[in-house]
Amino acid sequence: MTDAELDTVYTRLCKTMTQVGEANAPMFLARFALLAIEKIGDADVSLKLIDAAGEGASE
């Protein structure tokens, strides 16, 4: 994925979260995560990504 594509995807993610609203953002992100995990199709990769995303998240 190019930097421009990454920017496009991230921008769409942010705009969609704004559209669904703050109250619905956690459910949207959970659904997105499940769809992404299914598409990735590899438990080890998915677990490593979850760990990476969680690093520093509670600080």
Buried (B, 14 or more C-beta within 10 A) or exposed (E): EEEEEEEEEEEEEEEEBEEBEEEEBEEBEEEEBEEEBEEEEEEEEBEEBEEEEEEEEEE
